[in-house]
Amino acid sequence: FRMTGKTSAGKRTVKRAAHLVVDEAQELAPIELRVLGRHVRGRTGAVTVAGDAAQQVDTASWFGSWGEALEALGVARAASATLETTYRCPRPVAELAQRVLGPQAPTTMPRTPRPGPPVSRSAVPHEGHAAALIAEALQDLTAAEPHASIAVICRDAQGARGLHEVLSKGLDVRLVLDGEFAFAPGVEVTEVAAVKGLEFDYVVVPDANDQTYPDRPEARRMLHVAVTRAAHQVWLVCPGTPSSILPDP
């Protein structure tokens, strides 16, 4: 389907797949899953479904449970496998992510083989102070580690555009809202919805305050996605009142 862009095989018949792979399934609505399920080849077809309910961030979508997702796909029998080890994030980031998820976190924290530097956290009076602090720190970091990939991850596109406008006055930074990441050294300013599945050496969360990330399930998932993009270290910048979903400093 991806190669041809067509879901029909002519004469109003639907193309059937021997094996359908659905990734990021938690972002798909039941009706979308039902449409995909129609393309599986009868009793001989197979379906592989991958996803993470803790990373459901599309506000236009809805996710109930994996049982409901499989039912919508038309899958009668299924074997499940849970990934229990995180290889991307060092231990301090994984511990932060677990705390951020709160009630939505798995009962057992994933194994984290890698140690790492502690999560950094800065509280500032307002957004202007945050931008100035981030600009200065990024200048130092890019000078010290010119081969590092750095993502400044705002909660939404509006925040990313505003911060990029300020940072670009003194830094070489790229605004990425369309998925066109360079995957190369440098600084990219983006939003949470654009970074799922990606990783960067350093992650800066510039808006970790209570207004942007209140104690709500969707906010917890959004912040969880942001911090778990870090392969080395996370820096939380809190303009105003720090988010109440953050652990105590």
N, C-alpha and C positions, 0 to 999 in steps of 0.2 A: 504494500500500500504506500509505503514511504517513497518507493522508487517511481511509481506510476501516478500517484495522487488520485487513483481511482479505487472505489470500493465495490464497483460492479464488474461483472465479467461479460456483460452483453446480454441482450434479451431479458433484461430485468432480473437477472440472477445475481446473487451476492457472492463475491469472492470468498473462498474458504481457506483458512490458514491451518496447516498441520500443527503449528506451534505459535501461540500468541504470547508475546512478552509485554507486560504492562508495568512500566516503572512510574514512580511517584504516584502510585494509585490513590493515595490519601487525598490528592487534589482533584480527583474526578468525581463528578456528581453521579448518582445512581443511574440516571438516564444515559450518561456517557458510557458507563460501564456496560449497560445493557446493549448499546449499539456495538461496542467492541465485541461483546460475547456472541453476537450474531455471526461474526466472521470466523468462528472456530469450526473446524471440520468435524461435524457430527460427534459420534462416540469415540472416534479415533483421535480427535484433536486434543492438544494439551495446552495448558495455560500456566505461565509463570508470572506471579504477581509480586512486585517488590514495592516497599514503601515504609514509611515511618510516621505513625500517627502524631508523634511529638513534633513533626516538622510540617504539619498542615497549616499553611499560612495564607492560602488564597481565600480572601474574605467573601468572594462570590461563590465559593464552593461549599460543600457540606460533607462531613465524614462521620458515619455512625460507628461502625465496627468492621473488623476484617470479615466477620461472618456475613454481614450485610453486603460487603463489597463482593465477596465470592458468589453470594446468591444472585446479585445483579448481573454478574458475568455469566451466570448459568452453570457454575461449577458445583457439581454434586458432592464430589469427594476431593479432599485436599490433604496434603501433608505439609506441616509448617516447620520452618527453621528460623530460629532467632539468633541474630548476630550478637555475641556477648563480649566482643573485644573491640575496642576503638584503637585504631592504629594511627589516625591522623593527629589527634589531640594529645598533648602531654597531660600528665595527671592533674596539675592545677586547673587546667581548662575543663577537663572532664568533670572535676568536682564542682566547679562553678556551674556548669551546664546542668548537673543533677540538682543543685540547689535552686537554680532559676526555674526549672520545670515544676518544682514543688509537688503538688498532688498528682500531676500528670507524669511524674518521673517513674521509671521502672522501680520495682521494689529493691532490686539489687543493682548497684552501679556497675556499668560495664568495666571489664578489666582494662587497665591502662598500663601497658608495659613500659612506656617512656616517662621518665621524669621530665621536669622542665622548670623554667623560671616562674616565680609567682605571678598571679594576675595583678596588674597595676591598676590603681584606681585614683582618680583625682576629682575633687569637688570644687566647683567654681561658682561665682555668684549668678552669672547668666551666660547666654549663648555667645556674646561678644568675647567674654573672657575665654570661653571654651575654644573658639576659633583661633584666638591669638596663641593660646597654650599649645594647641595641636600643631599649628604652623611652625612654631619654634621647635617642638619635639621632632617633627618630621624632617626638618632641615638637619638636625643632629643625627637622626637615625639613618637617613639616606647617605649622609657623609660617612658615617661609621660602617654601614653595611650596604654598599652600592649594589650588591647582587640580590638584595632581599625584595620579595614581593609584599606589598603593603596594601591592605584594603581598609578604607574608611567607610564603615557600613552604617548608613542612616536607616531609620525605620522605613521611610517612604521616599518617593522620587522628589517631592517638593523639598524636603529637608536636604537631600543630596545636591540638588541644584543650587540651593542657597549657600551651602557650605563650600561647594566647589567654586562658586563665584568669588568667595572671600579668599580661599586658599590659593587659587590660581593667580592672585595678584603678586605673590612672592615665591610660588613653588611651581615646579613642573608636575602638574597633576592632571589626570584624565577623568572625565565624567563618563561613567558607563551605566546606562540604563536599558540597553538593548541587547545585552548578552555578549557584546563584542569585546571581551576582555583580552588583554595582550598576553596574559600568561608569561610575563617577563618581569624583570626587575623594575621597580618604580612604584608610584602611588596612584591608586585608582579610588575614586569616590563613587559610591554606588548605594543601592538600597537592598534591604533584606530579601525581597522577592527575586532579585537577580542573582543571588549567590548560592542558591541551593545546589548541593552536589559539588561545590568548588572548594578549593583550599588556598590559603595564602600563608606566607611565613608569619606575618604580623597582622592582627586585626585591631582596629580602633573603633570603638563604639562611642560616637561623639554626643549622643543624646540619651544617656542612661539615666534619665530623670523620671520622676513619678508621673509627670504629665504625658510623656511619650510612651512609657512602659508601666502602666498602672497594674495593679494586682488583678488581672483578668486572664482567663485561659489563653486567649489569642495572643496577648502581649507576652506571656510567658513563652509560648512557642516561637514567636518572632525573635525574641532575645536569645533563646536557645539556638536557633539557626545561626544567628549572627556570630555568637561567640565560638561555636563549634567549627567555624571555617578556619580557625587558627591552627597552624601546624607547629608554632613555636610559642607565641605569647599573645595575650589579650590585654588591651588597655581600655578601661572604662572611664569615660569622662562624663561627669554628672553636673550639668548646669542647673543651678537651683536646687530643689529637693531631690536627693538621690532616689532612684526607684525602690519602692518597698519590697520588690521581689528579689533584690540583691541580698546576699548574705551580709551580715554585719562585718565591717572592715576590721 
